[in-house]
Amino acid sequence: MSARRWRRPRAFAVVLCLAGVALFIALGSWQWRRGQEKAELFAAFDRGFAQAPIALEQARREAGGAVYPHVVVRGSYVEPDYEYELENQVRDGRVGVMAFALFQPAGGGDPLLVNRGFLPYASGDRRYPELPPLPRGEVSLSGLYAPPPGAGLRLGGNGLEAQKYPKKVIYLDLAEVGADLDRRLDPRVLLLLPEPGAAESARFVREWRPEVFPPERHYGYALTWFTFAAVVVATFAILHWRKTPQ
C-alpha cells in the first residue's frame, strides 16, 4: 500500500514557485488596473456626452484629469486657414487623418485647436482627403473639451515650418504647434460633436470614444495571469504531495 505524504521541497523549487506566483500576480494586477483606467476613461466620455453644455470659460476653470466637459463656445476660425492633419488615425478599420483648425473664442483667452473629425485617406493618386472649407464669420461650436491626443512615438520631428497648410503631423504636440503659429494655445482641444443636418458635419466621422482596448479585454488578460499563478501553486503541490510506499 501507499499513502500520500508531503515531500520537503528544495530551496530552489520554493524560490522558483514564489517568483512565478509573484510575477503572474503582478502582471494580473497591472492588467486589472489598466481595465479600471479604461473603464473610467469611457465613463468620463459618457458623462461628457450626457451632461448639459457649459461655457468654455467655466470648463477652463473646472476641467482637469479625466474630465471631458461638454461646452458650447462662440467665436471664429482664424484666417487664413491654420489647419493640421494628424496622420495614420483609425476609425472602423479605415486609416486616415484627424483634421484640426485654429479657433479664436469670442470671449477672449487663448485660441484653441478644434478637432473637426476623421476623414479616411483618399484612393488613387491623391492620398490626402480634401478638407471641407471652414465656416466664415462668428459661429457657435458644440464639443467635448478634452486633452490633446497622446504624442506616441516620435521619429525626429515633423518639419512644420517647411510645410504649407494644411500641415501634416505624426503626433500633435500643442507646444510645437503653438511655436509654429507663434502664439500660445489652450492646453486642451475641442472635439466637435455631430450636428444633425449640417453638410460639414456629414463629411466627418465624429466618434470620440477612444479607439483603445476595452476594459473587458484587460480583465480577461488579468484572469489569464491569475490562472497561471494558480497553476504554478497547483503544480508545486502536486510535485511535492507524492505517494510513498508503506
ZAMI-99910 format. One record per residue: chain; residue number from 0; x, y, z of N, C-alpha, C in turn. Coordinates in nm, 3 decimals. Example, Ala and Ser with C-alpha at 12.3 -4.5 7.8 and 13.67 -1.06 7.14 Angstrom:
<pts>
{A 0 {1.319 -0.569 0.780} {1.230 -0.450 0.780} {1.320 -0.330 0.780}}
{A 1 {1.285 -0.225 0.708} {1.367 -0.106 0.714} {1.290 0.003 0.787}}
</pts>
This chain:
<pts>
{A 0 {0.083 -0.120 0.000} {0.000 0.000 0.000} {0.087 0.126 0.000}}
{A 1 {0.027 0.232 -0.040} {0.100 0.359 -0.042} {0.009 0.470 0.005}}
{A 2 {0.067 0.572 0.058} {-0.008 0.689 0.106} {0.063 0.815 0.060}}
{A 3 {-0.013 0.919 0.048} {0.046 1.046 0.006} {0.106 1.118 0.127}}
{A 4 {0.227 1.165 0.108} {0.295 1.241 0.212} {0.361 1.364 0.151}}
{A 5 {0.371 1.464 0.232} {0.436 1.588 0.186} {0.586 1.566 0.180}}
{A 6 {0.642 1.589 0.061} {0.786 1.577 0.043} {0.849 1.716 0.053}}
{A 7 {0.941 1.730 0.139} {1.001 1.861 0.163} {1.069 1.912 0.035}}
{A 8 {1.025 2.030 -0.014} {1.084 2.082 -0.139} {1.221 2.140 -0.118}}
{A 9 {1.297 2.142 -0.224} {1.428 2.207 -0.219} {1.409 2.359 -0.220}}
{A 10 {1.509 2.427 -0.170} {1.502 2.573 -0.163} {1.484 2.635 -0.302}}
{A 11 {1.552 2.579 -0.402} {1.541 2.634 -0.537} {1.398 2.624 -0.588}}
{A 12 {1.331 2.510 -0.559} {1.192 2.491 -0.604} {1.099 2.592 -0.537}}
{A 13 {1.123 2.619 -0.408} {1.040 2.717 -0.337} {1.058 2.856 -0.396}}
{A 14 {1.184 2.893 -0.418} {1.212 3.025 -0.474} {1.151 3.039 -0.612}}
{A 15 {1.165 2.934 -0.695} {1.109 2.938 -0.830} {0.957 2.951 -0.827}}
{A 16 {0.894 2.877 -0.736} {0.748 2.883 -0.724} {0.703 3.022 -0.681}}
{A 17 {0.767 3.078 -0.578} {0.728 3.210 -0.528} {0.752 3.319 -0.633}}
{A 18 {0.863 3.306 -0.707} {0.891 3.406 -0.811} {0.786 3.400 -0.922}}
{A 19 {0.749 3.278 -0.961} {0.647 3.265 -1.065} {0.513 3.320 -1.021}}
{A 20 {0.473 3.288 -0.898} {0.345 3.338 -0.847} {0.348 3.490 -0.838}}
{A 21 {0.459 3.545 -0.785} {0.468 3.691 -0.773} {0.462 3.758 -0.909}}
{A 22 {0.530 3.701 -1.009} {0.530 3.759 -1.142} {0.390 3.758 -1.203}}
{A 23 {0.322 3.644 -1.195} {0.190 3.635 -1.259} {0.087 3.720 -1.186}}
{A 24 {0.097 3.729 -1.054} {0.004 3.815 -0.980} {0.030 3.962 -1.014}}
{A 25 {0.158 3.999 -1.028} {0.190 4.137 -1.063} {0.136 4.171 -1.201}}
{A 26 {0.152 4.080 -1.297} {0.101 4.104 -1.432} {-0.052 4.111 -1.432}}
{A 27 {-0.115 4.021 -1.356} {-0.261 4.024 -1.348} {-0.313 4.151 -1.284}}
{A 28 {-0.245 4.196 -1.178} {-0.286 4.320 -1.110} {-0.270 4.440 -1.202}}
{A 29 {-0.161 4.440 -1.279} {-0.139 4.551 -1.373} {-0.249 4.556 -1.478}}
{A 30 {-0.286 4.440 -1.533} {-0.393 4.438 -1.632} {-0.527 4.478 -1.571}}
{A 31 {-0.549 4.439 -1.446} {-0.674 4.477 -1.379} {-0.681 4.629 -1.361}}
{A 32 {-0.568 4.688 -1.320} {-0.566 4.835 -1.306} {-0.587 4.903 -1.440}}
{A 33 {-0.527 4.848 -1.547} {-0.547 4.906 -1.680} {-0.695 4.898 -1.720}}
{A 34 {-0.761 4.789 -1.686} {-0.904 4.777 -1.715} {-0.985 4.881 -1.641}}
{A 35 {-0.950 4.905 -1.514} {-1.021 5.007 -1.437} {-0.996 5.146 -1.495}}
{A 36 {-0.873 5.172 -1.540} {-0.843 5.302 -1.603} {-0.924 5.321 -1.730}}
{A 37 {-0.934 5.216 -1.812} {-1.011 5.227 -1.936} {-1.160 5.245 -1.905}}
{A 38 {-1.209 5.175 -1.802} {-1.350 5.191 -1.765} {-1.378 5.335 -1.722}}
{A 39 {-1.287 5.393 -1.645} {-1.304 5.532 -1.602} {-1.295 5.628 -1.720}}
{A 40 {-1.205 5.598 -1.815} {-1.192 5.681 -1.934} {-1.321 5.682 -2.014}}
{A 41 {-1.379 5.563 -2.039} {-1.504 5.556 -2.114} {-1.617 5.624 -2.038}}
{A 42 {-1.618 5.606 -1.904} {-1.723 5.668 -1.824} {-1.712 5.821 -1.830}}
{A 43 {-1.588 5.872 -1.833} {-1.569 6.017 -1.840} {-1.623 6.072 -1.972}}
{A 44 {-1.598 6.001 -2.083} {-1.654 6.045 -2.211} {-1.806 6.038 -2.208}}
{A 45 {-1.861 5.930 -2.153} {-2.007 5.916 -2.147} {-2.069 6.029 -2.064}}
{A 46 {-2.003 6.066 -1.954} {-2.056 6.178 -1.874} {-2.053 6.308 -1.953}}
{A 47 {-1.946 6.328 -2.031} {-1.939 6.448 -2.113} {-2.050 6.454 -2.215}}
{A 48 {-2.078 6.339 -2.282} {-2.185 6.336 -2.380} {-2.321 6.365 -2.316}}
{A 49 {-2.341 6.316 -2.193} {-2.473 6.323 -2.131} {-2.501 6.457 -2.064}}
{A 50 {-2.398 6.530 -2.022} {-2.421 6.650 -1.943} {-2.469 6.766 -2.029}}
{A 51 {-2.535 6.859 -1.965} {-2.577 6.981 -2.032} {-2.452 7.064 -2.063}}
{A 52 {-2.448 7.132 -2.179} {-2.328 7.209 -2.215} {-2.306 7.327 -2.121}}
{A 53 {-2.178 7.359 -2.102} {-2.140 7.474 -2.021} {-2.053 7.567 -2.106}}
{A 54 {-2.027 7.686 -2.056} {-1.943 7.781 -2.128} {-1.797 7.737 -2.122}}
{A 55 {-1.722 7.774 -2.227} {-1.581 7.738 -2.231} {-1.506 7.796 -2.111}}
{A 56 {-1.540 7.917 -2.070} {-1.471 7.979 -1.957} {-1.487 7.895 -1.831}}
{A 57 {-1.606 7.840 -1.808} {-1.628 7.755 -1.692} {-1.550 7.625 -1.705}}
{A 58 {-1.550 7.567 -1.826} {-1.477 7.443 -1.848} {-1.327 7.462 -1.825}}
{A 59 {-1.275 7.576 -1.866} {-1.133 7.602 -1.844} {-1.100 7.608 -1.695}}
{A 60 {-1.193 7.656 -1.615} {-1.168 7.664 -1.470} {-1.181 7.528 -1.403}}
{A 61 {-1.271 7.444 -1.452} {-1.304 7.321 -1.381} {-1.240 7.196 -1.438}}
{A 62 {-1.201 7.196 -1.565} {-1.151 7.074 -1.629} {-1.017 7.034 -1.571}}
{A 63 {-0.999 6.904 -1.557} {-0.873 6.851 -1.508} {-0.879 6.701 -1.502}}
{A 64 {-0.766 6.635 -1.529} {-0.764 6.490 -1.525} {-0.857 6.430 -1.629}}
{A 65 {-0.923 6.321 -1.591} {-1.012 6.250 -1.683} {-1.152 6.313 -1.680}}
{A 66 {-1.160 6.440 -1.715} {-1.287 6.513 -1.721} {-1.297 6.574 -1.860}}
{A 67 {-1.410 6.547 -1.928} {-1.428 6.593 -2.065} {-1.561 6.668 -2.074}}
{A 68 {-1.566 6.792 -2.024} {-1.693 6.864 -2.021} {-1.745 6.897 -2.161}}
{A 69 {-1.876 6.897 -2.171} {-1.943 6.936 -2.295} {-1.957 7.088 -2.293}}
{A 70 {-1.902 7.154 -2.393} {-1.904 7.300 -2.395} {-1.969 7.351 -2.523}}
{A 71 {-2.020 7.472 -2.513} {-2.065 7.548 -2.630} {-1.988 7.680 -2.628}}
{A 72 {-1.926 7.713 -2.740} {-1.844 7.833 -2.746} {-1.868 7.906 -2.877}}
{A 73 {-1.878 8.038 -2.869} {-1.891 8.121 -2.988} {-1.755 8.181 -3.020}}
{A 74 {-1.732 8.201 -3.148} {-1.606 8.256 -3.194} {-1.592 8.237 -3.343}}
{A 75 {-1.472 8.241 -3.391} {-1.450 8.227 -3.535} {-1.318 8.156 -3.561}}
{A 76 {-1.315 8.084 -3.673} {-1.190 8.021 -3.715} {-1.095 8.130 -3.764}}
{A 77 {-0.969 8.116 -3.725} {-0.869 8.216 -3.759} {-0.837 8.208 -3.907}}
{A 78 {-0.829 8.325 -3.971} {-0.792 8.332 -4.112} {-0.650 8.386 -4.126}}
{A 79 {-0.575 8.337 -4.227} {-0.609 8.230 -4.319} {-0.623 8.096 -4.246}}
{A 80 {-0.661 7.993 -4.318} {-0.690 7.864 -4.256} {-0.563 7.801 -4.199}}
{A 81 {-0.557 7.795 -4.066} {-0.446 7.727 -4.000} {-0.495 7.587 -3.963}}
{A 82 {-0.466 7.492 -4.050} {-0.516 7.356 -4.029} {-0.401 7.257 -4.024}}
{A 83 {-0.422 7.151 -3.943} {-0.324 7.044 -3.927} {-0.395 6.910 -3.943}}
{A 84 {-0.326 6.816 -4.007} {-0.380 6.682 -4.027} {-0.295 6.582 -3.949}}
{A 85 {-0.356 6.522 -3.848} {-0.289 6.419 -3.769} {-0.302 6.287 -3.844}}
{A 86 {-0.190 6.233 -3.888} {-0.190 6.119 -3.978} {-0.208 5.984 -3.908}}
{A 87 {-0.241 5.884 -3.993} {-0.246 5.743 -3.954} {-0.340 5.717 -3.837}}
{A 88 {-0.456 5.780 -3.841} {-0.560 5.754 -3.743} {-0.655 5.647 -3.797}}
{A 89 {-0.718 5.574 -3.708} {-0.802 5.460 -3.749} {-0.942 5.477 -3.690}}
{A 90 {-1.042 5.460 -3.774} {-1.181 5.457 -3.732} {-1.253 5.350 -3.812}}
{A 91 {-1.314 5.255 -3.742} {-1.389 5.147 -3.806} {-1.306 5.075 -3.912}}
{A 92 {-1.178 5.052 -3.882} {-1.092 4.978 -3.973} {-1.036 5.060 -4.088}}
{A 93 {-1.073 5.186 -4.099} {-1.022 5.272 -4.206} {-0.912 5.362 -4.150}}
{A 94 {-0.812 5.388 -4.234} {-0.699 5.472 -4.194} {-0.716 5.609 -4.259}}
{A 95 {-0.685 5.713 -4.185} {-0.699 5.848 -4.239} {-0.637 5.951 -4.148}}
{A 96 {-0.697 6.069 -4.145} {-0.642 6.182 -4.068} {-0.750 6.241 -3.978}}
{A 97 {-0.703 6.303 -3.870} {-0.787 6.390 -3.789} {-0.755 6.533 -3.830}}
{A 98 {-0.857 6.611 -3.861} {-0.837 6.748 -3.910} {-0.856 6.847 -3.795}}
{A 99 {-0.753 6.927 -3.769} {-0.756 7.028 -3.664} {-0.749 7.167 -3.727}}
{A 100 {-0.824 7.262 -3.670} {-0.822 7.400 -3.718} {-0.814 7.495 -3.599}}
{A 101 {-0.752 7.611 -3.620} {-0.733 7.708 -3.514} {-0.859 7.793 -3.499}}
{A 102 {-0.906 7.807 -3.375} {-1.032 7.875 -3.345} {-1.008 7.977 -3.234}}
{A 103 {-1.063 8.098 -3.253} {-1.049 8.204 -3.154} {-1.184 8.229 -3.087}}
{A 104 {-1.197 8.196 -2.957} {-1.323 8.221 -2.887} {-1.356 8.369 -2.881}}
{A 105 {-1.484 8.400 -2.893} {-1.527 8.540 -2.891} {-1.506 8.602 -2.754}}
{A 106 {-1.508 8.519 -2.649} {-1.492 8.572 -2.515} {-1.349 8.603 -2.478}}
{A 107 {-1.256 8.584 -2.570} {-1.117 8.611 -2.542} {-1.045 8.488 -2.489}}
{A 108 {-0.924 8.507 -2.446} {-0.844 8.395 -2.400} {-0.766 8.333 -2.513}}
{A 109 {-0.690 8.231 -2.480} {-0.605 8.166 -2.580} {-0.690 8.098 -2.687}}
{A 110 {-0.645 8.103 -2.813} {-0.712 8.024 -2.916} {-0.692 7.875 -2.888}}
{A 111 {-0.776 7.794 -2.946} {-0.762 7.651 -2.926} {-0.778 7.578 -3.058}}
{A 112 {-0.722 7.458 -3.063} {-0.737 7.375 -3.181} {-0.869 7.299 -3.171}}
{A 113 {-0.942 7.299 -3.282} {-1.069 7.228 -3.290} {-1.049 7.103 -3.375}}
{A 114 {-1.081 6.988 -3.318} {-1.077 6.864 -3.394} {-1.207 6.852 -3.472}}
{A 115 {-1.199 6.873 -3.603} {-1.319 6.871 -3.687} {-1.370 6.730 -3.710}}
{A 116 {-1.282 6.630 -3.692} {-1.324 6.492 -3.711} {-1.228 6.415 -3.798}}
{A 117 {-1.268 6.292 -3.828} {-1.185 6.197 -3.904} {-1.229 6.194 -4.050}}
{A 118 {-1.130 6.189 -4.138} {-1.153 6.167 -4.281} {-1.059 6.057 -4.328}}
{A 119 {-1.110 5.957 -4.401} {-1.021 5.850 -4.449} {-0.932 5.898 -4.562}}
{A 120 {-0.818 5.833 -4.578} {-0.732 5.862 -4.691} {-0.809 5.836 -4.820}}
{A 121 {-0.780 5.917 -4.920} {-0.846 5.902 -5.050} {-0.777 5.793 -5.131}}
{A 122 {-0.847 5.741 -5.228} {-0.789 5.640 -5.317} {-0.728 5.709 -5.439}}
{A 123 {-0.646 5.635 -5.511} {-0.586 5.691 -5.632} {-0.461 5.771 -5.601}}
{A 124 {-0.429 5.864 -5.692} {-0.306 5.942 -5.678} {-0.312 6.039 -5.561}}
{A 125 {-0.431 6.089 -5.531} {-0.443 6.186 -5.421} {-0.468 6.110 -5.292}}
{A 126 {-0.366 6.105 -5.208} {-0.378 6.029 -5.084} {-0.459 6.103 -4.979}}
{A 127 {-0.432 6.232 -4.963} {-0.494 6.306 -4.855} {-0.633 6.356 -4.895}}
{A 128 {-0.729 6.343 -4.804} {-0.864 6.390 -4.835} {-0.869 6.541 -4.847}}
{A 129 {-0.962 6.590 -4.925} {-0.981 6.734 -4.936} {-1.066 6.782 -4.819}}
{A 130 {-1.013 6.875 -4.741} {-1.085 6.922 -4.624} {-1.198 7.015 -4.664}}
{A 131 {-1.318 6.993 -4.610} {-1.427 7.087 -4.637} {-1.389 7.226 -4.588}}
{A 132 {-1.434 7.332 -4.658} {-1.398 7.469 -4.617} {-1.449 7.501 -4.478}}
{A 133 {-1.374 7.581 -4.406} {-1.414 7.622 -4.272} {-1.526 7.727 -4.280}}
{A 134 {-1.619 7.724 -4.185} {-1.722 7.830 -4.181} {-1.657 7.966 -4.157}}
{A 135 {-1.711 8.069 -4.218} {-1.660 8.205 -4.201} {-1.750 8.284 -4.108}}
{A 136 {-1.690 8.385 -4.045} {-1.765 8.466 -3.953} {-1.782 8.397 -3.818}}
{A 137 {-1.859 8.457 -3.732} {-1.878 8.402 -3.597} {-1.973 8.284 -3.602}}
{A 138 {-1.933 8.177 -3.536} {-2.013 8.054 -3.532} {-2.018 8.006 -3.388}}
{A 139 {-2.110 7.914 -3.362} {-2.123 7.851 -3.232} {-2.086 7.704 -3.246}}
{A 140 {-1.991 7.659 -3.166} {-1.943 7.521 -3.173} {-1.983 7.446 -3.046}}
{A 141 {-2.017 7.319 -3.064} {-2.051 7.231 -2.952} {-1.958 7.112 -2.956}}
{A 142 {-1.892 7.084 -2.843} {-1.799 6.972 -2.842} {-1.751 6.939 -2.703}}
{A 143 {-1.662 6.841 -2.697} {-1.601 6.799 -2.571} {-1.467 6.869 -2.556}}
{A 144 {-1.446 6.926 -2.440} {-1.321 6.996 -2.408} {-1.227 6.892 -2.348}}
{A 145 {-1.129 6.847 -2.427} {-1.052 6.728 -2.391} {-0.903 6.751 -2.408}}
{A 146 {-0.820 6.671 -2.338} {-0.675 6.679 -2.360} {-0.642 6.642 -2.504}}
{A 147 {-0.529 6.689 -2.557} {-0.490 6.651 -2.693} {-0.455 6.504 -2.698}}
{A 148 {-0.459 6.443 -2.817} {-0.420 6.302 -2.828} {-0.276 6.282 -2.787}}
{A 149 {-0.245 6.160 -2.742} {-0.109 6.129 -2.697} {-0.008 6.149 -2.808}}
{A 150 {0.114 6.183 -2.766} {0.219 6.212 -2.864} {0.266 6.088 -2.936}}
{A 151 {0.263 5.971 -2.870} {0.307 5.848 -2.935} {0.458 5.848 -2.959}}
{A 152 {0.500 5.769 -3.057} {0.643 5.755 -3.088} {0.687 5.868 -3.180}}
{A 153 {0.791 5.939 -3.139} {0.842 6.050 -3.220} {0.960 6.002 -3.302}}
{A 154 {0.962 6.044 -3.426} {1.064 5.996 -3.518} {1.154 6.109 -3.567}}
{A 155 {1.185 6.205 -3.482} {1.281 6.307 -3.521} {1.221 6.434 -3.575}}
{A 156 {1.098 6.467 -3.537} {1.039 6.595 -3.579} {0.956 6.582 -3.705}}
{A 157 {0.873 6.685 -3.727} {0.782 6.680 -3.842} {0.799 6.799 -3.936}}
{A 158 {0.896 6.886 -3.913} {0.923 6.994 -4.007} {0.806 7.084 -4.035}}
{A 159 {0.741 7.137 -3.932} {0.623 7.219 -3.953} {0.654 7.346 -4.031}}
{A 160 {0.766 7.408 -4.002} {0.796 7.536 -4.065} {0.806 7.525 -4.216}}
{A 161 {0.851 7.412 -4.267} {0.873 7.397 -4.411} {0.745 7.360 -4.486}}
{A 162 {0.637 7.332 -4.415} {0.515 7.285 -4.481} {0.419 7.399 -4.513}}
{A 163 {0.329 7.370 -4.605} {0.217 7.459 -4.633} {0.091 7.399 -4.569}}
{A 164 {-0.004 7.488 -4.540} {-0.129 7.442 -4.481} {-0.218 7.375 -4.586}}
{A 165 {-0.288 7.269 -4.542} {-0.290 7.205 -4.411} {-0.163 7.123 -4.387}}
{A 166 {-0.102 7.140 -4.270} {0.024 7.076 -4.239} {0.001 6.935 -4.183}}
{A 167 {0.090 6.844 -4.221} {0.079 6.705 -4.179} {0.166 6.682 -4.055}}
{A 168 {0.109 6.615 -3.955} {0.183 6.582 -3.833} {0.163 6.436 -3.800}}
{A 169 {0.267 6.374 -3.742} {0.255 6.235 -3.700} {0.222 6.225 -3.552}}
{A 170 {0.227 6.336 -3.481} {0.180 6.346 -3.344} {0.138 6.491 -3.323}}
{A 171 {0.055 6.515 -3.225} {0.006 6.651 -3.202} {0.062 6.702 -3.070}}
{A 172 {0.164 6.785 -3.080} {0.225 6.849 -2.963} {0.183 6.996 -2.966}}
{A 173 {0.100 7.036 -2.869} {0.046 7.173 -2.870} {0.155 7.277 -2.854}}
{A 174 {0.262 7.243 -2.783} {0.372 7.338 -2.769} {0.439 7.362 -2.905}}
{A 175 {0.461 7.256 -2.981} {0.523 7.270 -3.113} {0.431 7.343 -3.210}}
{A 176 {0.301 7.308 -3.205} {0.206 7.377 -3.293} {0.198 7.524 -3.255}}
{A 177 {0.197 7.555 -3.124} {0.194 7.693 -3.081} {0.317 7.770 -3.127}}
{A 178 {0.434 7.705 -3.121} {0.556 7.770 -3.170} {0.548 7.793 -3.320}}
{A 179 {0.489 7.698 -3.392} {0.473 7.713 -3.537} {0.380 7.830 -3.569}}
{A 180 {0.277 7.849 -3.486} {0.180 7.958 -3.507} {0.225 8.089 -3.442}}
{A 181 {0.329 8.081 -3.361} {0.381 8.196 -3.288} {0.274 8.255 -3.196}}
{A 182 {0.206 8.168 -3.125} {0.107 8.212 -3.027} {0.085 8.099 -2.926}}
{A 183 {0.040 8.137 -2.806} {0.012 8.038 -2.704} {-0.126 7.978 -2.727}}
{A 184 {-0.135 7.846 -2.711} {-0.262 7.777 -2.735} {-0.323 7.730 -2.605}}
{A 185 {-0.453 7.711 -2.607} {-0.523 7.647 -2.496} {-0.463 7.507 -2.477}}
{A 186 {-0.442 7.462 -2.353} {-0.381 7.330 -2.331} {-0.470 7.213 -2.367}}
{A 187 {-0.596 7.239 -2.400} {-0.687 7.134 -2.444} {-0.736 7.164 -2.584}}
{A 188 {-0.806 7.065 -2.642} {-0.864 7.081 -2.775} {-1.016 7.060 -2.764}}
{A 189 {-1.087 7.101 -2.868} {-1.232 7.084 -2.872} {-1.266 6.974 -2.973}}
{A 190 {-1.332 6.868 -2.926} {-1.376 6.758 -3.011} {-1.518 6.788 -3.057}}
{A 191 {-1.534 6.829 -3.181} {-1.666 6.870 -3.229} {-1.763 6.753 -3.227}}
{A 192 {-1.884 6.781 -3.181} {-1.990 6.680 -3.181} {-2.068 6.689 -3.312}}
{A 193 {-2.128 6.577 -3.355} {-2.206 6.580 -3.480} {-2.319 6.682 -3.473}}
{A 194 {-2.343 6.748 -3.587} {-2.452 6.844 -3.597} {-2.551 6.791 -3.700}}
{A 195 {-2.665 6.737 -3.656} {-2.763 6.681 -3.750} {-2.804 6.783 -3.856}}
{A 196 {-2.796 6.741 -3.981} {-2.837 6.827 -4.090} {-2.729 6.918 -4.144}}
{A 197 {-2.616 6.930 -4.075} {-2.508 7.018 -4.121} {-2.426 6.946 -4.227}}
{A 198 {-2.404 7.011 -4.341} {-2.331 6.949 -4.451} {-2.188 6.918 -4.411}}
{A 199 {-2.125 7.011 -4.339} {-1.985 6.988 -4.299} {-1.975 6.870 -4.205}}
{A 200 {-2.068 6.859 -4.110} {-2.065 6.750 -4.013} {-2.080 6.615 -4.080}}
{A 201 {-2.158 6.610 -4.187} {-2.181 6.483 -4.256} {-2.055 6.428 -4.320}}
{A 202 {-1.958 6.513 -4.352} {-1.835 6.468 -4.416} {-1.741 6.399 -4.318}}
{A 203 {-1.747 6.436 -4.192} {-1.652 6.388 -4.093} {-1.711 6.275 -4.009}}
{A 204 {-1.623 6.188 -3.963} {-1.660 6.089 -3.861} {-1.625 6.150 -3.726}}
{A 205 {-1.724 6.165 -3.641} {-1.703 6.226 -3.511} {-1.747 6.130 -3.401}}
{A 206 {-1.676 6.019 -3.394} {-1.696 5.920 -3.289} {-1.579 5.934 -3.193}}
{A 207 {-1.604 5.990 -3.076} {-1.493 6.030 -2.989} {-1.459 5.931 -2.881}}
{A 208 {-1.531 5.821 -2.868} {-1.488 5.721 -2.770} {-1.353 5.666 -2.814}}
{A 209 {-1.257 5.659 -2.723} {-1.120 5.623 -2.763} {-1.112 5.488 -2.833}}
{A 210 {-1.029 5.480 -2.937} {-1.003 5.355 -3.007} {-0.893 5.279 -2.932}}
{A 211 {-0.929 5.223 -2.818} {-0.833 5.150 -2.735} {-0.897 5.019 -2.692}}
{A 212 {-0.815 4.930 -2.633} {-0.868 4.805 -2.581} {-0.980 4.836 -2.481}}
{A 213 {-1.095 4.767 -2.489} {-1.200 4.789 -2.390} {-1.159 4.730 -2.256}}
{A 214 {-1.222 4.775 -2.147} {-1.187 4.721 -2.015} {-1.198 4.569 -2.008}}
{A 215 {-1.297 4.512 -2.077} {-1.318 4.368 -2.070} {-1.196 4.290 -2.120}}
{A 216 {-1.126 4.346 -2.219} {-1.007 4.279 -2.271} {-0.899 4.273 -2.163}}
{A 217 {-0.879 4.381 -2.091} {-0.779 4.384 -1.984} {-0.819 4.290 -1.870}}
{A 218 {-0.948 4.288 -1.836} {-0.992 4.198 -1.730} {-0.969 4.052 -1.771}}
{A 219 {-0.989 4.022 -1.899} {-0.964 3.886 -1.947} {-0.816 3.849 -1.936}}
{A 220 {-0.729 3.943 -1.972} {-0.585 3.919 -1.958} {-0.549 3.899 -1.810}}
{A 221 {-0.609 3.980 -1.722} {-0.580 3.967 -1.579} {-0.619 3.829 -1.529}}
{A 222 {-0.736 3.781 -1.571} {-0.780 3.647 -1.530} {-0.684 3.540 -1.578}}
{A 223 {-0.630 3.557 -1.698} {-0.533 3.461 -1.751} {-0.408 3.456 -1.665}}
{A 224 {-0.354 3.574 -1.628} {-0.235 3.577 -1.545} {-0.261 3.519 -1.406}}
{A 225 {-0.376 3.549 -1.347} {-0.409 3.493 -1.217} {-0.422 3.341 -1.226}}
{A 226 {-0.476 3.292 -1.338} {-0.487 3.147 -1.358} {-0.349 3.083 -1.364}}
{A 227 {-0.256 3.149 -1.433} {-0.119 3.097 -1.438} {-0.060 3.087 -1.297}}
{A 228 {-0.087 3.188 -1.213} {-0.036 3.183 -1.076} {-0.094 3.063 -1.002}}
{A 229 {-0.224 3.037 -1.022} {-0.286 2.922 -0.958} {-0.227 2.791 -1.009}}
{A 230 {-0.197 2.786 -1.137} {-0.138 2.665 -1.195} {0.000 2.638 -1.135}}
{A 231 {0.078 2.743 -1.115} {0.210 2.727 -1.054} {0.197 2.666 -0.915}}
{A 232 {0.105 2.718 -0.835} {0.085 2.666 -0.699} {0.038 2.521 -0.704}}
{A 233 {-0.058 2.493 -0.794} {-0.109 2.356 -0.805} {0.001 2.259 -0.848}}
{A 234 {0.081 2.301 -0.945} {0.190 2.215 -0.992} {0.291 2.190 -0.881}}
{A 235 {0.323 2.292 -0.805} {0.416 2.278 -0.693} {0.362 2.177 -0.591}}
{A 236 {0.233 2.187 -0.560} {0.173 2.097 -0.463} {0.170 1.953 -0.515}}
{A 237 {0.135 1.935 -0.641} {0.128 1.800 -0.698} {0.265 1.732 -0.696}}
{A 238 {0.368 1.807 -0.728} {0.503 1.750 -0.734} {0.557 1.712 -0.596}}
{A 239 {0.505 1.777 -0.491} {0.560 1.750 -0.359} {0.463 1.678 -0.265}}
{A 240 {0.344 1.650 -0.312} {0.249 1.569 -0.235} {0.241 1.433 -0.304}}
{A 241 {0.340 1.350 -0.275} {0.361 1.227 -0.351} {0.320 1.104 -0.270}}
{A 242 {0.293 0.999 -0.349} {0.269 0.871 -0.288} {0.400 0.808 -0.242}}
{A 243 {0.398 0.756 -0.125} {0.518 0.687 -0.075} {0.476 0.550 -0.026}}
{A 244 {0.558 0.445 -0.054} {0.523 0.310 -0.010} {0.529 0.298 0.141}}
{A 245 {0.440 0.217 0.197} {0.438 0.194 0.340} {0.492 0.055 0.376}}
</pts>
